[in-house]
Amino acid sequence: MRNYHVNVNGTAYEVTVEEVKGGAAPVAAPAAAPAPAPAPAPAAAPAGAGEQVTSPMPGTILDVKVAAGQAVKSGQVLMVLEAMKMENEIMAPKDGTVTAVSVSKGASVESGTLLCTIA
């Protein structure tokens, strides 16, 4: 047994701790519940090939200004995202063709959610 003095929020305590010699028997962890099956990906929003454009912050999509197959230029507005009562324009990072649009108008998104893909 070892004695320790511990101070917690200004109150002093004397604690006695038992030493274990030679290693203790392992303690079995409780069995974990099986993970729920993943939800199937929506068929209307397949991920396309190319660079992924993701949401920079949580919010609501107010407007989607592009469609799959549409050619876009670097800096062109792809969507409008409302976050904290401000409208933020999500712009194309490069010239290319939109291969997939993964969200629709009115969708709530989290930071990092895939919005669209540009090849």
C-alpha angles and dihedrals in degrees: 000000000000126000122217133182112223127187115206118180092335095312117114119220132184110219127192117205125190116227117225114217123207098006130299127255110266116260113229113236117227114264112265118237113250114265115252115254111266115256113252115256114255110263092217092063111049117170111249130208118272140044115348119228110207134188112266092206142004116279147105127291106239098178139005109208099181138055134204111281094026119131114233136188126223109275095021114139110254100175143348116238121195112212126164091353092303127113112230122192114222107211134199111263092208145003113276147094125299105241097180139007110206102185137048135211111289095023119140112227135189126218108286096022112148109250102173144330126238124197 
